[in-house]
Amino acid sequence: MDSAGPQVWDDMSVEVALSVMAAARTGRLVVCDQDSQCTALVTQRELTAVRNSSAYTDRVRLRDVLGVHAPFAAP
């Protein structure tokens, strides 16, 4: 799983996720649910687009933007 990228939880805000991504110097994050199951892979491009949208607020969580993703399968 480490080869896929750092893991974060789906209740994390988009802004915090982008900060984790920057600190890890990566362009993607593995998103896990409350049961520690990997559910999605998000990219910096996707999160930046959400943050730059007119509907964005600091209350937007990763789970709010994951509806378009298929479940993530570990390699």
N, C-alpha and C positions, 0 to 999 in steps of 0.2 A: 504494500500500500504506500510506502514511503516514496516510491518512484512517481506516484500520481500527484504528490504535492502535500503541503501542510493540511491538517484537518481542522475544521471549525464546526461550530454547531449552528443549526438552522435558526435559532432564536437570536443570533448575533445581528447587530445592525449592519447595514451596507457600508456605512462609513468605517466602522471598526474592522470589518472584513477587508476593506481596501487598505487599512493601516497594517493589518497582519500580513497582507500580501506584499506590501512595500518593505516591511521589516524582513520578511523571508526572501526578498528579492526573487519573487516568482510571479508568473502571470496567471496562476490558477490556484484554486483551493478545492479540496474535497470537503463537501458539506455532509455532516452527520446529523441524525435525528437524536431524540432524547434517549433512545435505546442503543446509541453508539453505532447504528447501522449507517453505512455510507449511502446517501440518497442521491447525490448530484455532484457534478463537477462544474464550477463556475469560473469564468475568466475575468481578467481585469477589464477587458473591453465591455463585457456584459454589465458588470457592476458600475463602471463609469457611465455607461449609457443610462442606467437607472438613476444614478445620482444626478445626472445632468438633465433629466426629464422634468417637465413642469409639474408633474404629480408627486415628485419626491419630497419627503419630509424626513426628519431624523428618526421617525418612528418606524420606518420601513425596515423590515427584517428580511434576512435571506429567504426564509420560508415564503415570504410574500412574493418573491420574484422567481421562485423555483417552479411554478406551475407549468412552465413550458418545457421543462426537462423530463427526460425519461429517467427511470431509476438507473443508478450508477452501478455497474458491475465491476468488482475488483478484478485486476488482471490475474 
